[in-house]
Structures are given as C-alpha cells and as structure tokens.
Amino acid sequence: MDNEAEAVLNWMVGTKVRFHYTCNEEGYADFIPYPSYGHLVEIAGNDIKASVEIGSYEGDYLFYCINRFTNKQGFGVFGYGSCSGCDMLQGCDTMEELQDAQDAILGTIVWHDTKDELIEYLENRDIKLQWYGEEEDDYTKFVAQVIALP
C-alpha cells in the first residue's frame, strides 16, 4: 500500500465517521456509508466506472472497474449490511480490520484482459445462483451500463 492510501485508511479509522445522511427525492433519509466501499477499491489503484447496489438496507454492491496500472477490466461483488454487526465496513474499528475489509473487497474482483472478455463473462454468468439473481432486472441494467461505457 502506498503512503497516500495508508494515510487515507488511517484517517478513516481515526475519525470513526460511519454515515453521512442525505435526503433523497422522496424526502426520506438516505444513509450513505462514508468512507465508501468504492473508495477502498479506488485507493488500491482502480477506477470504478459503473456500480449498482441491489437491495436496500442490506444487499449486494456490484461494480465494474479498470486497474490504473495494468488496464485490466474487473467485476466485483460483495454484500453489505445495515449495522456494524452485519456490515464489514461499519464494523471496522482498527487499521488492521479496515485493511482486512479492503483485502476482502479487492478479492472479489474477477479480472479480464479486455472489456469484451469482461462483457462476455457478465452476459454468461448464471446469476440465479447469486443472491442478486433475484433482482435480474437490476443486474441486466448494470450489464447494459457497462456495455454502454466507452
């Protein structure tokens, strides 16, 4: 891990910032984890190009990223929860726990050499075996979003 990434992770642990609240278009409070899972992916040298949360207070976070150093195309997915007892990031209290969370998230990424290979992988997955397979429309929209990107 480089110095910048370590500094960010230290700040995240030291501040104990867990959520920031916004109000959505319907007037209900949205609870947004801060720092985000996406931030943990990005400070490891990846640019997230598309993502979707499938679920509500708990569910799965799917993302498409490109590694800045290798230009490999990646697809990752992991579950999130609604409290520190069931959400990996919210439950982090130490630098070691935060590093373990980042390692676990990065470990979900399936890498491909080209975007075409990644799209083939996404289109041919048997998502019925995944929790998010129950939300096939959301997955289909995610794949369409990835395909539409340059």
Secondary structure, DSSP 8 states (H G I E B T S, - for coil): --HHHHHHHHHHHHH---EEEEE-TTS-EEEEESS-HHHHHHTTTEEEEEEEEEESSSEEEEEEEEETTT--EEEEEEEE-SSTTT-TTTT--SHHHHHHHHHHHHTT-EEESSHHHHHHHHHT--GGGSGGGGGHHHHHHHHHHHHH--
